[in-house]
Amino acid sequence: MAGCIQKLNEGIRISIHVQPKSSKTGWGNTVESEGNHWIQLRITAPPVDGAANKAIVKFLAKEFKTAKSNIELIQGEKSRFKTFLLEGVNEERLQVFLDRFHLQL
């Protein structure tokens, strides 16, 4: 089973299940689909013209204290299941995130 967050040479890979048009932006639970684990992320932006993807990048940059330019959508541009590559992640913020979801790298 693939994990929802992995440390790579290039940075951190995170797999997200997006719920656009939510009442507020924030993390949900971890979910499993097709043998993979995903972290739910609720976003207030609609899935129109890339608005949700931009909102996710902005949220991830703030959450992990890294520049938006350090975040790349590597899979799932038009899907609710997305994978991002994050570079320059603040290690302390990453550990808080991992602890919150009881995850390990």
C-alpha positions as MATLAB code, in Angstrom:
seq = 'MAGCIQKLNEGIRISIHVQPKSSKTGWGNTVESEGNHWIQLRITAPPVDGAANKAIVKFLAKEFKTAKSNIELIQGEKSRFKTFLLEGVNEERLQVFLDRFHLQL';
ca = [
       0.000    0.000    0.000;
       1.423    3.377   -0.958;
       1.675    6.059    1.716;
       0.104    9.489    1.373;
       3.379   11.250    2.134;
       6.874   10.240    1.132;
      10.288   11.823    1.428;
      12.216   11.831   -1.854;
      15.576   13.256   -2.891;
      13.717   16.113   -4.610;
      11.513   16.889   -1.604;
       8.239   15.653   -0.148;
       5.551   13.930   -2.219;
       2.047   14.270   -0.820;
      -1.116   12.593   -2.140;
      -4.301   14.562   -1.595;
      -8.005   13.862   -2.105;
      -9.527   17.272   -2.786;
     -13.028   18.347   -1.847;
     -13.615   21.640   -3.712;
     -16.349   24.158   -2.902;
     -16.208   23.316    0.805;
     -17.454   25.712    3.445;
     -13.900   26.194    4.763;
     -10.361   25.207    3.806;
      -8.607   22.607    5.932;
      -7.424   19.042    6.334;
      -9.807   16.141    6.687;
      -9.027   12.502    7.382;
      -6.868    9.990    5.584;
      -8.741    7.818    3.094;
      -7.925    4.730    1.067;
      -8.781    4.274   -2.591;
      -7.498    1.627   -4.990;
      -4.751    0.542   -2.604;
      -3.402    4.065   -2.037;
      -3.735    6.358    0.944;
      -4.758    9.979    0.464;
      -5.183   12.913    2.825;
      -8.442   14.779    2.427;
      -8.142   18.506    1.850;
     -11.194   20.705    1.788;
     -10.846   23.819   -0.373;
     -13.354   26.665   -0.696;
     -12.368   27.345   -4.313;
     -14.423   25.760   -7.111;
     -12.850   23.289   -9.564;
     -13.093   25.799  -12.407;
     -10.208   27.131  -14.530;
      -7.610   25.745  -12.127;
      -8.880   27.797   -9.184;
      -8.873   24.822   -6.808;
      -5.332   23.842   -7.822;
      -4.099   27.397   -7.191;
      -5.827   27.447   -3.811;
      -4.204   24.118   -2.887;
      -0.737   25.401   -3.801;
      -1.311   28.524   -1.709;
      -2.573   26.434    1.231;
       0.349   23.971    1.042;
       2.884   26.806    0.866;
       1.468   28.338    4.029;
       1.043   24.994    5.802;
       4.629   23.841    5.181;
       6.282   27.298    5.203;
       7.722   27.147    1.715;
       7.384   29.312   -1.386;
       4.551   28.609   -3.824;
       7.212   28.215   -6.511;
       8.534   25.200   -4.533;
       5.264   23.316   -5.016;
       4.528   21.374   -8.171;
       1.390   19.472   -9.135;
       2.811   16.258  -10.569;
      -0.366   14.224  -11.041;
      -4.136   14.759  -11.170;
      -4.573   18.231  -12.641;
      -8.261   17.590  -13.379;
      -8.886   14.903  -10.781;
      -9.889   15.036   -7.149;
      -6.920   12.756   -6.446;
      -3.764   14.859   -6.764;
      -0.088   14.397   -6.042;
       2.184   17.321   -5.255;
       5.947   17.630   -4.911;
       7.041   20.074   -2.226;
      10.606   21.376   -2.011;
      12.142   23.391    0.811;
       9.685   22.104    3.397;
      10.123   23.319    6.956;
      11.074   20.153    8.867;
       9.350   21.278   12.066;
       6.059   21.920   10.238;
       6.383   18.576    8.484;
       6.754   16.766   11.808;
       3.691   18.516   13.243;
       1.763   17.438   10.147;
       2.958   13.838   10.425;
       2.112   13.702   14.125;
      -1.383   15.057   13.486;
      -2.186   12.215   11.110;
      -0.099    9.582   12.938;
       2.058    9.160    9.817;
       5.700    8.278    9.277;
       8.019    8.965    6.387;
];
